[in-house]
Amino acid sequence: MARTNTDAPRRDHVGDYHRQFADAIIRQIEAGTAPWQKPWKPGERFMPHNAFSGNPYTGGNSLYLAQAGQERGFTDNRWATYRQIAQAGGHVKKGEHGEKILYFDTKKLSPKKDDNGRQVLDGDGRPVYERHDKGRAFVRTYTVFNVEQARGLDLPARAAPVADWQAHRSAEAVIDAAGVTIKHSPGNRAYYSSNQDEIVLPDRGQFPSAERYYATALHELSHATGHESRMDRETFHNAVKYPTGGFGSAPYAREELRAEIASMMTGERIGIGHHPQDGHCGNSAAYVKSWVEALESDPREIHRAAGEADRISRYLISPARERLDAIAAEPQAVAAMAPPERPRASRVPAAPTHETPALSPGR
């Protein structure tokens, strides 16, 4: 019997999305250019947001558009739907294709029918649709375009980079509000001790810049959010179960992936940028191998990791929100009168690095 159109297997668009996302990230990981593996300048706004609402894309969508824009060579981090671009008086250039992203919905659009089962039309003869609550969440995809793919848009200039004084004060506010003890010790080790629930960092003066110091602190704070008294994260608990020899293992790699993406997102949000270092987890061959293996076996892992990283970043920023808003509103001239002390250059030859393993449960 011939197969009819209704018998044809339905294409798994969501599955296609996850496979495409994972494959693209794998290519970048292997090349050392994944968004969290490369440095981003302090104050630079590189994470994607909507061109018209100004709202940032979140979770997996945020990382997906960041890597897509990077891979396609876009220099603008603003995106919008075809309809938004058209409503703003612009148009998508001929031949351009957009990027599909996911969103969760409980309502589905369907044609409106009259009492006789006929399609209801509006005054212009166009079909009328209505939304029905399905009672459960389901995943849908929609397409967005980078503003560099459009013409005829009159968009405001992108926001100026955050000033150094504001970024440094913001970083201090986030660190203070986290409530995690940070101890400084000469050397080149940086780690979070789950047993002591504290972070150990090299002396501030050993870091080549304030931004490097804050980026390292944010990475370790991201791990600390996994503690049972905070976000109680499964990947964190799986990682700390391993002894020192577990460095580079799948559980460690999954937790490191979340912490490094989270520190990147937080650094961008408060203006210190992102600063992976040689020997740090973002450039570790062991982690690269584990990340690739994890994504090859489960393409959805990168979307999960990005989603958790986004929640980690927001968790860290939330208790500092009032102070961050005050810092953003503070006149630059006044703030410049008493700038925070910047870490000074040091004669220590080895730059501080992330300790192996990251979580040091036995300390």
C-alpha positions as CSV (number, residue, x, y, z in Angstrom):
1,M,0.0,0.0,0.0
2,A,1.4,3.4,-0.9
3,R,2.3,5.7,1.9
4,T,0.0,8.7,2.1
5,N,1.2,12.1,3.3
6,T,-0.6,11.5,6.6
7,D,1.4,8.3,7.1
8,A,4.8,10.1,6.6
9,P,6.9,10.3,9.7
10,R,6.8,13.8,11.2
11,R,10.1,15.6,11.2
12,D,11.5,16.2,14.7
13,H,12.3,20.0,14.4
14,V,13.3,20.2,18.0
15,G,15.6,17.2,17.7
16,D,17.1,18.8,14.6
17,Y,17.7,22.0,16.5
18,H,19.6,20.2,19.3
19,R,21.7,18.2,16.9
20,Q,22.6,21.4,14.9
21,F,23.4,23.3,18.1
22,A,25.6,20.5,19.5
23,D,27.5,20.0,16.2
24,A,28.2,23.7,15.9
25,I,29.5,23.9,19.5
26,I,31.6,20.8,19.0
27,R,33.3,22.4,16.0
28,Q,34.0,25.5,18.1
29,I,35.2,23.6,21.1
30,E,37.7,21.6,19.0
31,A,38.9,24.9,17.5
32,G,39.1,26.5,20.9
33,T,36.6,29.3,19.8
34,A,33.4,28.4,21.7
35,P,32.0,31.5,23.3
36,W,33.3,30.6,26.8
37,Q,36.7,29.7,25.4
38,K,37.6,33.1,24.0
39,P,38.3,36.4,25.7
40,W,35.7,39.2,25.6
41,K,36.7,42.8,26.3
42,P,35.5,44.5,29.5
43,G,32.3,46.4,28.9
44,E,31.7,44.7,25.6
45,R,28.1,43.5,25.0
46,F,28.4,40.2,23.2
47,M,25.5,38.1,24.5
48,P,22.4,38.4,22.2
49,H,19.3,40.4,22.9
50,N,16.2,41.5,21.0
51,A,16.7,44.5,18.8
52,F,13.4,46.1,19.7
53,S,12.5,45.1,23.3
54,G,16.1,45.2,24.5
55,N,15.5,42.0,26.4
56,P,18.3,39.5,26.5
57,Y,17.8,36.0,25.1
58,T,18.1,33.5,27.9
59,G,19.4,30.0,28.6
60,G,20.2,27.8,25.6
61,N,18.8,30.4,23.2
62,S,21.4,32.9,24.4
63,L,24.3,30.6,23.9
64,Y,22.9,29.3,20.6
65,L,22.6,32.7,19.1
66,A,26.0,33.7,20.5
67,Q,27.8,30.8,18.7
68,A,25.7,31.3,15.6
69,G,26.5,34.9,15.3
70,Q,30.1,34.2,16.0
71,E,30.2,31.4,13.4
72,R,28.5,33.6,10.8
73,G,30.7,36.6,11.3
74,F,28.1,39.0,12.7
75,T,29.4,41.9,14.7
76,D,26.1,43.0,16.1
77,N,24.4,41.0,18.9
78,R,20.9,42.2,18.2
79,W,18.3,39.8,16.7
80,A,14.6,40.0,15.9
81,T,11.8,38.1,14.1
82,Y,10.8,38.7,10.5
83,R,7.6,40.3,11.7
84,Q,9.3,42.6,14.1
85,I,11.7,43.8,11.4
86,A,8.8,44.4,9.0
87,Q,6.8,46.2,11.6
88,A,9.8,48.5,12.2
89,G,9.8,49.4,8.5
90,G,12.7,47.2,7.5
91,H,13.1,44.0,5.5
92,V,15.2,40.9,5.6
93,K,17.7,40.9,2.7
94,K,16.9,38.4,-0.1
95,G,18.5,35.0,0.3
96,E,19.1,35.4,4.1
97,H,18.2,32.6,6.4
98,G,17.5,33.0,10.1
99,E,18.3,30.9,13.2
100,K,15.7,28.8,15.0
101,I,15.4,29.1,18.7
102,L,13.1,27.4,21.2
103,Y,10.4,28.6,23.5
104,F,8.0,26.8,25.8
105,D,4.3,27.4,25.5
106,T,1.1,25.9,26.9
107,K,-1.2,27.3,24.2
108,K,-1.5,26.3,20.6
109,L,-2.8,28.3,17.6
110,S,-5.5,26.7,15.6
111,P,-8.1,27.9,13.0
112,K,-11.3,29.3,14.5
113,K,-14.4,27.5,13.2
114,D,-18.0,28.5,13.3
115,D,-20.9,26.4,14.5
116,N,-21.0,24.6,11.2
117,G,-17.3,23.7,11.3
118,R,-16.4,26.3,8.6
119,Q,-13.2,28.5,8.9
120,V,-14.0,31.9,10.3
121,L,-12.7,34.8,8.2
122,D,-12.0,38.4,9.2
123,G,-13.3,41.5,7.4
124,D,-10.5,41.2,4.8
125,G,-11.2,37.5,4.1
126,R,-8.2,36.2,6.0
127,P,-8.5,33.2,8.3
128,V,-8.9,33.9,12.0
129,Y,-6.9,31.9,14.5
130,E,-7.3,31.4,18.2
131,R,-5.1,30.1,21.0
132,H,-6.1,27.0,23.0
133,D,-4.6,26.0,26.3
134,K,-3.2,22.5,26.0
135,G,-2.8,22.1,29.8
136,R,0.9,21.2,29.5
137,A,4.0,22.9,28.3
138,F,5.4,21.9,24.9
139,V,8.4,23.2,22.9
140,R,8.0,25.3,19.8
141,T,10.6,26.9,17.5
142,Y,10.6,30.3,15.9
143,T,13.1,32.1,13.6
144,V,15.1,35.2,14.3
145,F,17.4,37.2,12.1
146,N,20.5,39.2,13.0
147,V,20.0,42.9,12.3
148,E,22.9,42.8,9.9
149,Q,20.7,40.6,7.7
150,A,18.1,43.4,7.4
151,R,17.9,46.7,5.6
152,G,15.9,49.8,6.3
153,L,16.0,49.7,10.1
154,D,16.6,52.8,12.1
155,L,18.0,51.4,15.3
156,P,19.6,53.4,18.1
157,A,23.3,53.1,18.6
158,R,24.4,50.3,20.8
159,A,25.1,51.1,24.4
160,A,28.5,52.4,25.3
161,P,30.8,50.0,27.1
162,V,30.5,49.9,30.9
163,A,33.2,52.1,32.5
164,D,36.0,50.3,34.4
165,W,35.0,51.8,37.8
166,Q,31.4,50.7,37.3
167,A,32.4,47.1,36.3
168,H,34.8,46.7,39.3
169,R,32.3,48.0,41.8
170,S,29.7,45.8,40.3
171,A,31.9,42.7,40.6
172,E,32.7,43.5,44.2
173,A,28.9,43.9,44.9
174,V,28.2,40.4,43.4
175,I,31.1,38.8,45.3
176,D,30.0,40.4,48.6
177,A,26.3,39.5,48.2
178,A,27.1,35.9,47.4
179,G,28.0,35.2,51.1
180,V,30.8,32.8,50.3
181,T,34.0,33.1,52.2
182,I,37.0,34.0,50.0
183,K,40.5,33.4,51.3
184,H,43.7,34.6,49.6
185,S,46.9,32.6,49.6
186,P,50.2,33.2,47.7
187,G,50.6,30.7,44.9
188,N,48.8,29.9,41.7
189,R,45.8,27.8,42.8
190,A,42.2,28.9,42.6
191,Y,39.5,26.5,43.8
192,Y,36.2,26.1,45.7
193,S,36.3,23.7,48.7
194,S,32.9,22.0,49.1
195,N,33.8,20.7,52.6
196,Q,34.7,24.1,53.9
197,D,32.3,25.9,51.7
198,E,34.9,28.5,50.9
199,I,36.9,29.8,47.9
200,V,40.7,30.0,47.9
201,L,42.3,32.5,45.4
202,P,45.9,33.7,44.9
203,D,46.7,37.1,46.3
204,R,45.1,39.9,44.3
205,G,48.5,41.3,43.3
206,Q,49.3,38.1,41.4
207,F,46.7,38.7,38.8
208,P,47.6,40.7,35.7
209,S,44.4,42.8,35.9
210,A,41.4,43.4,38.0
211,E,39.2,41.8,35.3
212,R,41.3,38.5,35.5
213,Y,40.8,38.4,39.3
214,Y,37.1,39.0,39.1
215,A,36.6,36.4,36.3
216,T,38.4,33.8,38.4
217,A,36.3,34.7,41.5
218,L,33.1,34.5,39.5
219,H,34.0,31.0,38.1
220,E,34.6,29.7,41.6
221,L,31.4,31.4,42.9
222,S,29.5,29.6,40.1
223,H,30.7,26.3,41.5
224,A,29.7,27.4,45.0
225,T,26.1,27.9,43.9
226,G,25.8,24.1,43.6
227,H,26.1,23.7,47.4
228,E,23.0,22.2,49.0
229,S,22.3,25.4,50.9
230,R,22.1,27.3,47.6
231,M,21.0,25.8,44.2
232,D,21.7,22.2,45.2
233,R,22.8,21.4,41.7
234,E,23.0,17.7,40.6
235,T,26.1,18.2,38.4
236,F,27.9,19.8,41.3
237,H,27.2,16.9,43.6
238,N,28.1,14.4,41.0
239,A,31.5,16.2,40.5
240,V,32.4,16.4,44.2
241,K,31.8,12.6,44.6
242,Y,34.9,12.0,42.5
243,P,38.4,11.9,44.0
244,T,41.2,14.0,42.6
245,G,41.7,11.5,39.8
246,G,38.3,12.4,38.5
247,F,39.7,15.6,36.8
248,G,38.6,15.6,33.2
249,S,35.9,12.9,33.9
250,A,32.4,13.4,32.5
251,P,30.9,14.6,35.9
252,Y,33.7,17.1,36.3
253,A,33.4,18.3,32.7
254,R,29.6,18.8,33.0
255,E,30.0,20.9,36.1
256,E,32.9,22.9,34.6
257,L,30.9,23.6,31.5
258,R,28.1,25.2,33.6
259,A,30.5,27.2,35.7
260,E,32.5,28.6,32.8
261,I,29.4,29.5,30.8
262,A,27.9,31.1,33.9
263,S,31.0,33.2,34.6
264,M,31.0,34.3,31.0
265,M,27.4,35.4,31.3
266,T,27.9,37.1,34.6
267,G,31.0,38.9,33.4
268,E,29.1,40.3,30.4
269,R,26.2,41.4,32.5
270,I,28.3,43.4,35.0
271,G,30.8,44.6,32.5
272,I,34.1,42.9,33.3
273,G,34.1,40.7,30.2
274,H,35.4,37.2,30.1
275,H,39.0,36.0,30.5
276,P,39.8,32.3,30.0
277,Q,43.4,31.6,30.8
278,D,46.0,29.0,29.5
279,G,45.6,25.9,31.7
280,H,42.1,27.0,32.7
281,C,39.3,24.6,32.2
282,G,38.2,26.3,28.9
283,N,41.5,25.4,27.3
284,S,42.1,22.0,29.0
285,A,42.5,19.1,26.6
286,A,40.8,16.8,29.1
287,Y,37.7,19.0,29.4
288,V,37.6,19.5,25.6
289,K,37.6,15.8,25.1
290,S,34.9,15.2,27.7
291,W,32.7,18.0,26.4
292,V,32.9,16.7,22.9
293,E,32.1,13.1,24.1
294,A,29.1,14.4,26.1
295,L,27.6,16.4,23.3
296,E,28.1,13.6,20.8
297,S,26.3,11.1,23.0
298,D,23.6,13.6,24.1
299,P,23.1,16.7,21.8
300,R,20.7,18.2,24.4
301,E,23.4,18.5,27.0
302,I,24.7,21.9,25.7
303,H,21.2,23.4,25.9
304,R,20.7,22.1,29.4
305,A,24.2,23.4,30.4
306,A,23.5,26.8,29.0
307,G,20.1,26.9,30.7
308,E,21.6,26.0,34.1
309,A,24.5,28.5,33.6
310,D,22.0,31.3,33.0
311,R,20.2,30.4,36.2
312,I,23.5,30.3,38.1
313,S,24.4,33.8,36.7
314,R,21.0,35.2,37.7
315,Y,21.3,33.6,41.1
316,L,24.6,35.4,41.7
317,I,23.3,38.7,40.5
318,S,19.9,38.7,42.2
319,P,21.0,39.5,45.8
320,A,23.3,42.3,44.5
321,R,20.6,43.9,42.3
322,E,19.9,46.9,44.5
323,R,23.6,47.7,44.7
324,L,24.1,47.2,41.0
325,D,21.2,49.5,40.2
326,A,22.7,52.2,42.5
327,I,26.1,51.8,40.9
328,A,24.6,52.1,37.4
329,A,22.9,55.3,38.5
330,E,25.9,56.8,40.2
331,P,27.4,59.8,38.3
332,Q,30.7,58.8,36.8
333,A,32.4,62.0,38.0
334,V,31.6,61.2,41.6
335,A,32.6,57.6,41.4
336,A,35.9,58.5,39.8
337,M,36.8,60.4,42.9
338,A,37.2,57.2,44.8
339,P,37.9,54.4,42.4
340,P,38.3,50.8,43.8
341,E,41.8,49.7,44.3
342,R,43.0,47.7,41.3
343,P,45.2,44.6,41.7
344,R,48.8,45.6,41.1
345,A,51.3,43.8,38.9
346,S,53.3,41.2,40.6
347,R,56.7,39.6,40.1
348,V,55.2,36.2,40.6
349,P,56.1,34.5,37.3
350,A,53.2,32.1,37.0
351,A,49.8,33.6,36.5
352,P,47.1,32.2,38.8
353,T,45.2,29.2,37.2
354,H,42.2,27.2,38.1
355,E,43.3,24.3,40.3
356,T,43.0,20.7,39.1
357,P,40.5,19.5,40.1
358,A,38.2,22.5,40.4
359,L,36.0,21.4,43.3
360,S,38.6,19.9,45.7
361,P,36.1,18.1,48.0
362,G,38.7,16.9,50.4
363,R,40.0,20.3,51.4
